[in-house]
Amino acid sequence: MSFSVAKQSAIGLARPVLKYSIPSAPVAIARSFATEAPAKKIKKFQIYRWNPEHPAEKPKLQTYEVDLKTCGPM
């Protein structure tokens, strides 16, 4: 005797649904990122320094590194 799929599911002969759950991908990804250190976003600024009161000193570039993740808005 052959039943249609609708009749099989109505009388309980259809395939059983999986009863276990697999952790969703976003949760697994969130767990992996929570354990890693936050990436630094470094911006380098070069300032040209020259002092007209001391003409014997040569002009120079001074470099500053700022982590944009830890500083406030500029």
mmJSON file of the N, C-alpha and C atoms, coordinates in Angstrom:
{"data_MODEL":{"atom_site":{
"group_PDB":["ATOM","ATOM","ATOM","ATOM","ATOM","ATOM","ATOM","ATOM","ATOM","ATOM","ATOM","ATOM","ATOM","ATOM","ATOM","ATOM","ATOM","ATOM","ATOM","ATOM","ATOM","ATOM","ATOM","ATOM","ATOM","ATOM","ATOM","ATOM","ATOM","ATOM","ATOM","ATOM","ATOM","ATOM","ATOM","ATOM","ATOM","ATOM","ATOM","ATOM","ATOM","ATOM","ATOM","ATOM","ATOM","ATOM","ATOM","ATOM","ATOM","ATOM","ATOM","ATOM","ATOM","ATOM","ATOM","ATOM","ATOM","ATOM","ATOM","ATOM","ATOM","ATOM","ATOM","ATOM","ATOM","ATOM","ATOM","ATOM","ATOM","ATOM","ATOM","ATOM","ATOM","ATOM","ATOM","ATOM","ATOM","ATOM","ATOM","ATOM","ATOM","ATOM","ATOM","ATOM","ATOM","ATOM","ATOM","ATOM","ATOM","ATOM","ATOM","ATOM","ATOM","ATOM","ATOM","ATOM","ATOM","ATOM","ATOM","ATOM","ATOM","ATOM","ATOM","ATOM","ATOM","ATOM","ATOM","ATOM","ATOM","ATOM","ATOM","ATOM","ATOM","ATOM","ATOM","ATOM","ATOM","ATOM","ATOM","ATOM","ATOM","ATOM","ATOM","ATOM","ATOM","ATOM","ATOM","ATOM","ATOM","ATOM","ATOM","ATOM","ATOM","ATOM","ATOM","ATOM","ATOM","ATOM","ATOM","ATOM","ATOM","ATOM","ATOM","ATOM","ATOM","ATOM","ATOM","ATOM","ATOM","ATOM","ATOM","ATOM","ATOM","ATOM","ATOM","ATOM","ATOM","ATOM","ATOM","ATOM","ATOM","ATOM","ATOM","ATOM","ATOM","ATOM","ATOM","ATOM","ATOM","ATOM","ATOM","ATOM","ATOM","ATOM","ATOM","ATOM","ATOM","ATOM","ATOM","ATOM","ATOM","ATOM","ATOM","ATOM","ATOM","ATOM","ATOM","ATOM","ATOM","ATOM","ATOM","ATOM","ATOM","ATOM","ATOM","ATOM","ATOM","ATOM","ATOM","ATOM","ATOM","ATOM","ATOM","ATOM","ATOM","ATOM","ATOM","ATOM","ATOM","ATOM","ATOM","ATOM","ATOM","ATOM","ATOM","ATOM","ATOM","ATOM","ATOM","ATOM","ATOM","ATOM"],
"id":[1,2,3,4,5,6,7,8,9,10,11,12,13,14,15,16,17,18,19,20,21,22,23,24,25,26,27,28,29,30,31,32,33,34,35,36,37,38,39,40,41,42,43,44,45,46,47,48,49,50,51,52,53,54,55,56,57,58,59,60,61,62,63,64,65,66,67,68,69,70,71,72,73,74,75,76,77,78,79,80,81,82,83,84,85,86,87,88,89,90,91,92,93,94,95,96,97,98,99,100,101,102,103,104,105,106,107,108,109,110,111,112,113,114,115,116,117,118,119,120,121,122,123,124,125,126,127,128,129,130,131,132,133,134,135,136,137,138,139,140,141,142,143,144,145,146,147,148,149,150,151,152,153,154,155,156,157,158,159,160,161,162,163,164,165,166,167,168,169,170,171,172,173,174,175,176,177,178,179,180,181,182,183,184,185,186,187,188,189,190,191,192,193,194,195,196,197,198,199,200,201,202,203,204,205,206,207,208,209,210,211,212,213,214,215,216,217,218,219,220,221,222],
"type_symbol":["N","C","C","N","C","C","N","C","C","N","C","C","N","C","C","N","C","C","N","C","C","N","C","C","N","C","C","N","C","C","N","C","C","N","C","C","N","C","C","N","C","C","N","C","C","N","C","C","N","C","C","N","C","C","N","C","C","N","C","C","N","C","C","N","C","C","N","C","C","N","C","C","N","C","C","N","C","C","N","C","C","N","C","C","N","C","C","N","C","C","N","C","C","N","C","C","N","C","C","N","C","C","N","C","C","N","C","C","N","C","C","N","C","C","N","C","C","N","C","C","N","C","C","N","C","C","N","C","C","N","C","C","N","C","C","N","C","C","N","C","C","N","C","C","N","C","C","N","C","C","N","C","C","N","C","C","N","C","C","N","C","C","N","C","C","N","C","C","N","C","C","N","C","C","N","C","C","N","C","C","N","C","C","N","C","C","N","C","C","N","C","C","N","C","C","N","C","C","N","C","C","N","C","C","N","C","C","N","C","C","N","C","C","N","C","C","N","C","C","N","C","C"],
"label_atom_id":["N","CA","C","N","CA","C","N","CA","C","N","CA","C","N","CA","C","N","CA","C","N","CA","C","N","CA","C","N","CA","C","N","CA","C","N","CA","C","N","CA","C","N","CA","C","N","CA","C","N","CA","C","N","CA","C","N","CA","C","N","CA","C","N","CA","C","N","CA","C","N","CA","C","N","CA","C","N","CA","C","N","CA","C","N","CA","C","N","CA","C","N","CA","C","N","CA","C","N","CA","C","N","CA","C","N","CA","C","N","CA","C","N","CA","C","N","CA","C","N","CA","C","N","CA","C","N","CA","C","N","CA","C","N","CA","C","N","CA","C","N","CA","C","N","CA","C","N","CA","C","N","CA","C","N","CA","C","N","CA","C","N","CA","C","N","CA","C","N","CA","C","N","CA","C","N","CA","C","N","CA","C","N","CA","C","N","CA","C","N","CA","C","N","CA","C","N","CA","C","N","CA","C","N","CA","C","N","CA","C","N","CA","C","N","CA","C","N","CA","C","N","CA","C","N","CA","C","N","CA","C","N","CA","C","N","CA","C","N","CA","C","N","CA","C","N","CA","C","N","CA","C","N","CA","C","N","CA","C"],
"label_alt_id":[null,null,null,null,null,null,null,null,null,null,null,null,null,null,null,null,null,null,null,null,null,null,null,null,null,null,null,null,null,null,null,null,null,null,null,null,null,null,null,null,null,null,null,null,null,null,null,null,null,null,null,null,null,null,null,null,null,null,null,null,null,null,null,null,null,null,null,null,null,null,null,null,null,null,null,null,null,null,null,null,null,null,null,null,null,null,null,null,null,null,null,null,null,null,null,null,null,null,null,null,null,null,null,null,null,null,null,null,null,null,null,null,null,null,null,null,null,null,null,null,null,null,null,null,null,null,null,null,null,null,null,null,null,null,null,null,null,null,null,null,null,null,null,null,null,null,null,null,null,null,null,null,null,null,null,null,null,null,null,null,null,null,null,null,null,null,null,null,null,null,null,null,null,null,null,null,null,null,null,null,null,null,null,null,null,null,null,null,null,null,null,null,null,null,null,null,null,null,null,null,null,null,null,null,null,null,null,null,null,null,null,null,null,null,null,null,null,null,null,null,null,null],
"label_comp_id":["MET","MET","MET","SER","SER","SER","PHE","PHE","PHE","SER","SER","SER","VAL","VAL","VAL","ALA","ALA","ALA","LYS","LYS","LYS","GLN","GLN","GLN","SER","SER","SER","ALA","ALA","ALA","ILE","ILE","ILE","GLY","GLY","GLY","LEU","LEU","LEU","ALA","ALA","ALA","ARG","ARG","ARG","PRO","PRO","PRO","VAL","VAL","VAL","LEU","LEU","LEU","LYS","LYS","LYS","TYR","TYR","TYR","SER","SER","SER","ILE","ILE","ILE","PRO","PRO","PRO","SER","SER","SER","ALA","ALA","ALA","PRO","PRO","PRO","VAL","VAL","VAL","ALA","ALA","ALA","ILE","ILE","ILE","ALA","ALA","ALA","ARG","ARG","ARG","SER","SER","SER","PHE","PHE","PHE","ALA","ALA","ALA","THR","THR","THR","GLU","GLU","GLU","ALA","ALA","ALA","PRO","PRO","PRO","ALA","ALA","ALA","LYS","LYS","LYS","LYS","LYS","LYS","ILE","ILE","ILE","LYS","LYS","LYS","LYS","LYS","LYS","PHE","PHE","PHE","GLN","GLN","GLN","ILE","ILE","ILE","TYR","TYR","TYR","ARG","ARG","ARG","TRP","TRP","TRP","ASN","ASN","ASN","PRO","PRO","PRO","GLU","GLU","GLU","HIS","HIS","HIS","PRO","PRO","PRO","ALA","ALA","ALA","GLU","GLU","GLU","LYS","LYS","LYS","PRO","PRO","PRO","LYS","LYS","LYS","LEU","LEU","LEU","GLN","GLN","GLN","THR","THR","THR","TYR","TYR","TYR","GLU","GLU","GLU","VAL","VAL","VAL","ASP","ASP","ASP","LEU","LEU","LEU","LYS","LYS","LYS","THR","THR","THR","CYS","CYS","CYS","GLY","GLY","GLY","PRO","PRO","PRO","MET","MET","MET"],
"label_asym_id":["A","A","A","A","A","A","A","A","A","A","A","A","A","A","A","A","A","A","A","A","A","A","A","A","A","A","A","A","A","A","A","A","A","A","A","A","A","A","A","A","A","A","A","A","A","A","A","A","A","A","A","A","A","A","A","A","A","A","A","A","A","A","A","A","A","A","A","A","A","A","A","A","A","A","A","A","A","A","A","A","A","A","A","A","A","A","A","A","A","A","A","A","A","A","A","A","A","A","A","A","A","A","A","A","A","A","A","A","A","A","A","A","A","A","A","A","A","A","A","A","A","A","A","A","A","A","A","A","A","A","A","A","A","A","A","A","A","A","A","A","A","A","A","A","A","A","A","A","A","A","A","A","A","A","A","A","A","A","A","A","A","A","A","A","A","A","A","A","A","A","A","A","A","A","A","A","A","A","A","A","A","A","A","A","A","A","A","A","A","A","A","A","A","A","A","A","A","A","A","A","A","A","A","A","A","A","A","A","A","A","A","A","A","A","A","A","A","A","A","A","A","A"],
"label_entity_id":["1","1","1","1","1","1","1","1","1","1","1","1","1","1","1","1","1","1","1","1","1","1","1","1","1","1","1","1","1","1","1","1","1","1","1","1","1","1","1","1","1","1","1","1","1","1","1","1","1","1","1","1","1","1","1","1","1","1","1","1","1","1","1","1","1","1","1","1","1","1","1","1","1","1","1","1","1","1","1","1","1","1","1","1","1","1","1","1","1","1","1","1","1","1","1","1","1","1","1","1","1","1","1","1","1","1","1","1","1","1","1","1","1","1","1","1","1","1","1","1","1","1","1","1","1","1","1","1","1","1","1","1","1","1","1","1","1","1","1","1","1","1","1","1","1","1","1","1","1","1","1","1","1","1","1","1","1","1","1","1","1","1","1","1","1","1","1","1","1","1","1","1","1","1","1","1","1","1","1","1","1","1","1","1","1","1","1","1","1","1","1","1","1","1","1","1","1","1","1","1","1","1","1","1","1","1","1","1","1","1","1","1","1","1","1","1","1","1","1","1","1","1"],
"label_seq_id":[1,1,1,2,2,2,3,3,3,4,4,4,5,5,5,6,6,6,7,7,7,8,8,8,9,9,9,10,10,10,11,11,11,12,12,12,13,13,13,14,14,14,15,15,15,16,16,16,17,17,17,18,18,18,19,19,19,20,20,20,21,21,21,22,22,22,23,23,23,24,24,24,25,25,25,26,26,26,27,27,27,28,28,28,29,29,29,30,30,30,31,31,31,32,32,32,33,33,33,34,34,34,35,35,35,36,36,36,37,37,37,38,38,38,39,39,39,40,40,40,41,41,41,42,42,42,43,43,43,44,44,44,45,45,45,46,46,46,47,47,47,48,48,48,49,49,49,50,50,50,51,51,51,52,52,52,53,53,53,54,54,54,55,55,55,56,56,56,57,57,57,58,58,58,59,59,59,60,60,60,61,61,61,62,62,62,63,63,63,64,64,64,65,65,65,66,66,66,67,67,67,68,68,68,69,69,69,70,70,70,71,71,71,72,72,72,73,73,73,74,74,74],
"pdbx_PDB_ins_code":[null,null,null,null,null,null,null,null,null,null,null,null,null,null,null,null,null,null,null,null,null,null,null,null,null,null,null,null,null,null,null,null,null,null,null,null,null,null,null,null,null,null,null,null,null,null,null,null,null,null,null,null,null,null,null,null,null,null,null,null,null,null,null,null,null,null,null,null,null,null,null,null,null,null,null,null,null,null,null,null,null,null,null,null,null,null,null,null,null,null,null,null,null,null,null,null,null,null,null,null,null,null,null,null,null,null,null,null,null,null,null,null,null,null,null,null,null,null,null,null,null,null,null,null,null,null,null,null,null,null,null,null,null,null,null,null,null,null,null,null,null,null,null,null,null,null,null,null,null,null,null,null,null,null,null,null,null,null,null,null,null,null,null,null,null,null,null,null,null,null,null,null,null,null,null,null,null,null,null,null,null,null,null,null,null,null,null,null,null,null,null,null,null,null,null,null,null,null,null,null,null,null,null,null,null,null,null,null,null,null,null,null,null,null,null,null,null,null,null,null,null,null],
"Cartn_x":[0.846,0.0,0.901,0.629,1.458,0.668,1.287,0.636,1.327,0.606,1.231,2.011,2.877,3.71,2.834,1.766,0.869,0.218,-0.217,-0.847,0.18,1.413,2.456,2.761,2.873,3.179,1.993,0.777,-0.405,-0.518,-0.108,-0.229,1.082,2.139,3.382,4.377,4.242,5.184,6.303,6.232,7.254,8.551,9.622,10.937,10.916,11.575,11.622,12.53,12.167,12.946,14.113,15.265,16.433,16.117,16.451,16.096,17.231,18.42,19.537,19.777,20.413,20.664,22.162,22.531,23.921,24.048,25.083,25.22,25.298,24.584,24.561,25.93,26.221,27.519,27.794,26.826,27.135,27.543,26.949,27.311,28.738,29.093,30.453,31.465,31.135,32.035,32.17,31.07,31.118,31.986,31.908,32.746,34.219,34.553,35.962,36.504,35.693,36.158,36.243,35.439,35.451,36.751,37.412,38.639,39.882,39.771,40.931,41.097,42.334,42.603,42.105,41.58,41.096,42.249,41.985,43.012,43.245,44.492,44.82,44.692,44.219,44.123,45.003,46.213,47.224,47.246,47.275,47.426,48.694,49.58,50.84,50.73,51.184,51.221,52.672,53.092,54.443,54.317,54.997,54.976,56.357,56.35,57.594,57.949,59.092,59.537,60.708,60.553,61.605,61.477,62.576,62.585,63.372,62.7,63.412,64.338,64.142,65.008,66.366,66.483,67.746,68.052,68.584,68.817,69.895,70.719,71.763,71.172,70.021,69.379,68.683,68.832,68.187,66.699,65.873,64.464,64.368,63.343,63.208,61.727,61.476,60.137,59.999,58.918,58.644,57.392,57.468,56.371,55.63,54.293,53.415,52.523,52.327,51.423,50.231,49.03,47.795,46.962,46.518,45.614,44.185,43.569,42.253,41.15,41.405,40.414,40.329,41.432,41.429,41.27,41.451,41.321,39.893,39.535,38.222,38.17,37.006,36.898,37.763,38.248,39.135,38.384],
"Cartn_y":[-1.158,0.0,1.234,2.177,3.371,4.594,5.383,6.606,7.813,8.902,10.149,10.734,11.697,12.32,12.997,13.64,14.317,13.32,12.183,11.173,10.534,10.326,9.726,10.611,11.917,12.812,12.931,12.795,12.901,11.71,10.531,9.355,9.001,9.828,9.631,8.725,8.456,7.598,8.381,9.69,10.515,10.416,10.835,10.814,11.619,11.141,11.919,13.139,14.184,15.421,15.264,15.815,15.733,16.408,15.74,16.238,16.958,16.959,17.653,18.953,19.889,21.176,21.402,22.051,22.413,23.898,24.319,25.748,26.522,27.605,28.39,29.031,29.265,29.814,31.173,32.117,33.413,33.299,32.363,32.192,31.673,30.698,30.15,31.212,32.041,33.115,34.143,34.488,35.463,34.951,33.663,33.102,33.187,32.949,32.988,34.409,35.394,36.775,37.316,36.801,37.29,36.927,35.868,35.448,36.101,36.677,37.299,38.739,39.205,40.592,41.514,42.678,43.579,44.071,44.146,44.595,46.091,46.495,47.908,48.566,49.797,50.591,51.821,51.752,52.777,53.802,55.068,56.164,56.905,57.108,57.812,59.253,60.166,61.586,62.033,62.773,63.341,64.86,65.434,66.885,67.436,68.474,69.145,70.133,69.935,70.789,71.675,72.96,73.92,75.072,75.435,76.501,77.681,78.785,79.935,80.628,80.377,80.983,80.301,79.092,78.354,77.973,78.898,78.61,77.547,77.247,76.237,74.818,74.634,73.317,73.073,71.865,71.517,71.206,71.496,71.077,69.549,69.042,67.582,67.189,65.915,65.347,64.538,64.777,64.016,63.177,61.867,60.946,60.577,60.633,60.223,59.098,58.072,56.973,57.021,57.005,57.078,55.843,55.126,53.996,54.554,54.469,55.061,54.32,53.088,52.333,52.805,53.364,53.761,55.249,56.063,57.511,57.95,59.125,59.671,60.259,60.811,61.419,62.66,62.859,64.022,65.117],
"Cartn_z":[0.0,0.0,0.0,-0.892,-1.026,-0.597,0.254,0.732,0.124,-0.045,-0.485,0.688,0.388,1.434,2.476,2.057,3.003,3.942,3.405,4.248,5.177,4.675,5.517,6.705,6.46,7.574,8.517,7.988,8.831,9.776,9.326,10.195,10.883,10.688,11.421,10.734,9.439,8.743,8.059,8.087,7.442,8.225,7.606,8.266,9.551,10.587,11.828,11.673,12.318,12.303,13.264,12.919,13.801,15.126,16.204,17.529,18.229,17.65,18.267,17.513,18.165,17.521,17.405,16.35,16.098,16.397,17.141,17.41,16.105,16.073,14.847,14.599,13.342,12.96,13.596,13.643,14.276,15.738,16.469,17.878,17.98,17.135,17.159,16.78,15.797,15.382,16.496,17.153,18.241,19.378,19.67,20.73,20.362,19.095,18.704,18.737,18.387,18.416,19.833,20.736,22.11,22.815,22.39,23.057,22.472,21.283,20.646,21.133,21.116,21.49,20.371,20.723,19.685,18.807,17.526,16.578,16.753,16.634,16.751,15.388,15.403,14.185,14.422,13.915,14.182,13.039,13.425,12.471,12.845,11.86,12.109,11.614,12.456,12.109,12.138,11.133,11.118,11.178,12.161,12.386,12.045,11.231,10.841,11.937,12.564,13.67,13.213,13.464,13.169,14.154,14.787,15.775,15.22,14.882,14.322,15.33,16.627,17.637,17.711,17.18,17.152,15.702,14.927,13.503,13.262,14.244,14.053,14.046,14.706,14.724,13.391,12.882,11.62,11.847,10.865,10.969,10.962,11.607,11.691,11.655,11.326,11.375,12.653,13.373,14.577,14.313,14.583,14.285,15.559,15.467,16.561,16.048,16.866,16.528,17.477,16.904,17.698,17.38,18.418,18.241,18.181,17.008,16.804,17.567,17.994,18.746,20.206,20.73,22.143,22.358,21.327,21.519,21.191,21.611,21.327,19.943,19.566,18.229,18.129,16.95,16.734,16.012],
"occupancy":[1.0,1.0,1.0,1.0,1.0,1.0,1.0,1.0,1.0,1.0,1.0,1.0,1.0,1.0,1.0,1.0,1.0,1.0,1.0,1.0,1.0,1.0,1.0,1.0,1.0,1.0,1.0,1.0,1.0,1.0,1.0,1.0,1.0,1.0,1.0,1.0,1.0,1.0,1.0,1.0,1.0,1.0,1.0,1.0,1.0,1.0,1.0,1.0,1.0,1.0,1.0,1.0,1.0,1.0,1.0,1.0,1.0,1.0,1.0,1.0,1.0,1.0,1.0,1.0,1.0,1.0,1.0,1.0,1.0,1.0,1.0,1.0,1.0,1.0,1.0,1.0,1.0,1.0,1.0,1.0,1.0,1.0,1.0,1.0,1.0,1.0,1.0,1.0,1.0,1.0,1.0,1.0,1.0,1.0,1.0,1.0,1.0,1.0,1.0,1.0,1.0,1.0,1.0,1.0,1.0,1.0,1.0,1.0,1.0,1.0,1.0,1.0,1.0,1.0,1.0,1.0,1.0,1.0,1.0,1.0,1.0,1.0,1.0,1.0,1.0,1.0,1.0,1.0,1.0,1.0,1.0,1.0,1.0,1.0,1.0,1.0,1.0,1.0,1.0,1.0,1.0,1.0,1.0,1.0,1.0,1.0,1.0,1.0,1.0,1.0,1.0,1.0,1.0,1.0,1.0,1.0,1.0,1.0,1.0,1.0,1.0,1.0,1.0,1.0,1.0,1.0,1.0,1.0,1.0,1.0,1.0,1.0,1.0,1.0,1.0,1.0,1.0,1.0,1.0,1.0,1.0,1.0,1.0,1.0,1.0,1.0,1.0,1.0,1.0,1.0,1.0,1.0,1.0,1.0,1.0,1.0,1.0,1.0,1.0,1.0,1.0,1.0,1.0,1.0,1.0,1.0,1.0,1.0,1.0,1.0,1.0,1.0,1.0,1.0,1.0,1.0,1.0,1.0,1.0,1.0,1.0,1.0],
"B_iso_or_equiv":[0.0,0.0,0.0,0.0,0.0,0.0,0.0,0.0,0.0,0.0,0.0,0.0,0.0,0.0,0.0,0.0,0.0,0.0,0.0,0.0,0.0,0.0,0.0,0.0,0.0,0.0,0.0,0.0,0.0,0.0,0.0,0.0,0.0,0.0,0.0,0.0,0.0,0.0,0.0,0.0,0.0,0.0,0.0,0.0,0.0,0.0,0.0,0.0,0.0,0.0,0.0,0.0,0.0,0.0,0.0,0.0,0.0,0.0,0.0,0.0,0.0,0.0,0.0,0.0,0.0,0.0,0.0,0.0,0.0,0.0,0.0,0.0,0.0,0.0,0.0,0.0,0.0,0.0,0.0,0.0,0.0,0.0,0.0,0.0,0.0,0.0,0.0,0.0,0.0,0.0,0.0,0.0,0.0,0.0,0.0,0.0,0.0,0.0,0.0,0.0,0.0,0.0,0.0,0.0,0.0,0.0,0.0,0.0,0.0,0.0,0.0,0.0,0.0,0.0,0.0,0.0,0.0,0.0,0.0,0.0,0.0,0.0,0.0,0.0,0.0,0.0,0.0,0.0,0.0,0.0,0.0,0.0,0.0,0.0,0.0,0.0,0.0,0.0,0.0,0.0,0.0,0.0,0.0,0.0,0.0,0.0,0.0,0.0,0.0,0.0,0.0,0.0,0.0,0.0,0.0,0.0,0.0,0.0,0.0,0.0,0.0,0.0,0.0,0.0,0.0,0.0,0.0,0.0,0.0,0.0,0.0,0.0,0.0,0.0,0.0,0.0,0.0,0.0,0.0,0.0,0.0,0.0,0.0,0.0,0.0,0.0,0.0,0.0,0.0,0.0,0.0,0.0,0.0,0.0,0.0,0.0,0.0,0.0,0.0,0.0,0.0,0.0,0.0,0.0,0.0,0.0,0.0,0.0,0.0,0.0,0.0,0.0,0.0,0.0,0.0,0.0,0.0,0.0,0.0,0.0,0.0,0.0],
"pdbx_formal_charge":[null,null,null,null,null,null,null,null,null,null,null,null,null,null,null,null,null,null,null,null,null,null,null,null,null,null,null,null,null,null,null,null,null,null,null,null,null,null,null,null,null,null,null,null,null,null,null,null,null,null,null,null,null,null,null,null,null,null,null,null,null,null,null,null,null,null,null,null,null,null,null,null,null,null,null,null,null,null,null,null,null,null,null,null,null,null,null,null,null,null,null,null,null,null,null,null,null,null,null,null,null,null,null,null,null,null,null,null,null,null,null,null,null,null,null,null,null,null,null,null,null,null,null,null,null,null,null,null,null,null,null,null,null,null,null,null,null,null,null,null,null,null,null,null,null,null,null,null,null,null,null,null,null,null,null,null,null,null,null,null,null,null,null,null,null,null,null,null,null,null,null,null,null,null,null,null,null,null,null,null,null,null,null,null,null,null,null,null,null,null,null,null,null,null,null,null,null,null,null,null,null,null,null,null,null,null,null,null,null,null,null,null,null,null,null,null,null,null,null,null,null,null],
"auth_seq_id":[1,1,1,2,2,2,3,3,3,4,4,4,5,5,5,6,6,6,7,7,7,8,8,8,9,9,9,10,10,10,11,11,11,12,12,12,13,13,13,14,14,14,15,15,15,16,16,16,17,17,17,18,18,18,19,19,19,20,20,20,21,21,21,22,22,22,23,23,23,24,24,24,25,25,25,26,26,26,27,27,27,28,28,28,29,29,29,30,30,30,31,31,31,32,32,32,33,33,33,34,34,34,35,35,35,36,36,36,37,37,37,38,38,38,39,39,39,40,40,40,41,41,41,42,42,42,43,43,43,44,44,44,45,45,45,46,46,46,47,47,47,48,48,48,49,49,49,50,50,50,51,51,51,52,52,52,53,53,53,54,54,54,55,55,55,56,56,56,57,57,57,58,58,58,59,59,59,60,60,60,61,61,61,62,62,62,63,63,63,64,64,64,65,65,65,66,66,66,67,67,67,68,68,68,69,69,69,70,70,70,71,71,71,72,72,72,73,73,73,74,74,74],
"auth_comp_id":["MET","MET","MET","SER","SER","SER","PHE","PHE","PHE","SER","SER","SER","VAL","VAL","VAL","ALA","ALA","ALA","LYS","LYS","LYS","GLN","GLN","GLN","SER","SER","SER","ALA","ALA","ALA","ILE","ILE","ILE","GLY","GLY","GLY","LEU","LEU","LEU","ALA","ALA","ALA","ARG","ARG","ARG","PRO","PRO","PRO","VAL","VAL","VAL","LEU","LEU","LEU","LYS","LYS","LYS","TYR","TYR","TYR","SER","SER","SER","ILE","ILE","ILE","PRO","PRO","PRO","SER","SER","SER","ALA","ALA","ALA","PRO","PRO","PRO","VAL","VAL","VAL","ALA","ALA","ALA","ILE","ILE","ILE","ALA","ALA","ALA","ARG","ARG","ARG","SER","SER","SER","PHE","PHE","PHE","ALA","ALA","ALA","THR","THR","THR","GLU","GLU","GLU","ALA","ALA","ALA","PRO","PRO","PRO","ALA","ALA","ALA","LYS","LYS","LYS","LYS","LYS","LYS","ILE","ILE","ILE","LYS","LYS","LYS","LYS","LYS","LYS","PHE","PHE","PHE","GLN","GLN","GLN","ILE","ILE","ILE","TYR","TYR","TYR","ARG","ARG","ARG","TRP","TRP","TRP","ASN","ASN","ASN","PRO","PRO","PRO","GLU","GLU","GLU","HIS","HIS","HIS","PRO","PRO","PRO","ALA","ALA","ALA","GLU","GLU","GLU","LYS","LYS","LYS","PRO","PRO","PRO","LYS","LYS","LYS","LEU","LEU","LEU","GLN","GLN","GLN","THR","THR","THR","TYR","TYR","TYR","GLU","GLU","GLU","VAL","VAL","VAL","ASP","ASP","ASP","LEU","LEU","LEU","LYS","LYS","LYS","THR","THR","THR","CYS","CYS","CYS","GLY","GLY","GLY","PRO","PRO","PRO","MET","MET","MET"],
"auth_asym_id":["A","A","A","A","A","A","A","A","A","A","A","A","A","A","A","A","A","A","A","A","A","A","A","A","A","A","A","A","A","A","A","A","A","A","A","A","A","A","A","A","A","A","A","A","A","A","A","A","A","A","A","A","A","A","A","A","A","A","A","A","A","A","A","A","A","A","A","A","A","A","A","A","A","A","A","A","A","A","A","A","A","A","A","A","A","A","A","A","A","A","A","A","A","A","A","A","A","A","A","A","A","A","A","A","A","A","A","A","A","A","A","A","A","A","A","A","A","A","A","A","A","A","A","A","A","A","A","A","A","A","A","A","A","A","A","A","A","A","A","A","A","A","A","A","A","A","A","A","A","A","A","A","A","A","A","A","A","A","A","A","A","A","A","A","A","A","A","A","A","A","A","A","A","A","A","A","A","A","A","A","A","A","A","A","A","A","A","A","A","A","A","A","A","A","A","A","A","A","A","A","A","A","A","A","A","A","A","A","A","A","A","A","A","A","A","A","A","A","A","A","A","A"],
"auth_atom_id":["N","CA","C","N","CA","C","N","CA","C","N","CA","C","N","CA","C","N","CA","C","N","CA","C","N","CA","C","N","CA","C","N","CA","C","N","CA","C","N","CA","C","N","CA","C","N","CA","C","N","CA","C","N","CA","C","N","CA","C","N","CA","C","N","CA","C","N","CA","C","N","CA","C","N","CA","C","N","CA","C","N","CA","C","N","CA","C","N","CA","C","N","CA","C","N","CA","C","N","CA","C","N","CA","C","N","CA","C","N","CA","C","N","CA","C","N","CA","C","N","CA","C","N","CA","C","N","CA","C","N","CA","C","N","CA","C","N","CA","C","N","CA","C","N","CA","C","N","CA","C","N","CA","C","N","CA","C","N","CA","C","N","CA","C","N","CA","C","N","CA","C","N","CA","C","N","CA","C","N","CA","C","N","CA","C","N","CA","C","N","CA","C","N","CA","C","N","CA","C","N","CA","C","N","CA","C","N","CA","C","N","CA","C","N","CA","C","N","CA","C","N","CA","C","N","CA","C","N","CA","C","N","CA","C","N","CA","C","N","CA","C","N","CA","C","N","CA","C","N","CA","C","N","CA","C","N","CA","C"],
"pdbx_PDB_model_num":[1,1,1,1,1,1,1,1,1,1,1,1,1,1,1,1,1,1,1,1,1,1,1,1,1,1,1,1,1,1,1,1,1,1,1,1,1,1,1,1,1,1,1,1,1,1,1,1,1,1,1,1,1,1,1,1,1,1,1,1,1,1,1,1,1,1,1,1,1,1,1,1,1,1,1,1,1,1,1,1,1,1,1,1,1,1,1,1,1,1,1,1,1,1,1,1,1,1,1,1,1,1,1,1,1,1,1,1,1,1,1,1,1,1,1,1,1,1,1,1,1,1,1,1,1,1,1,1,1,1,1,1,1,1,1,1,1,1,1,1,1,1,1,1,1,1,1,1,1,1,1,1,1,1,1,1,1,1,1,1,1,1,1,1,1,1,1,1,1,1,1,1,1,1,1,1,1,1,1,1,1,1,1,1,1,1,1,1,1,1,1,1,1,1,1,1,1,1,1,1,1,1,1,1,1,1,1,1,1,1,1,1,1,1,1,1,1,1,1,1,1,1]
}}}
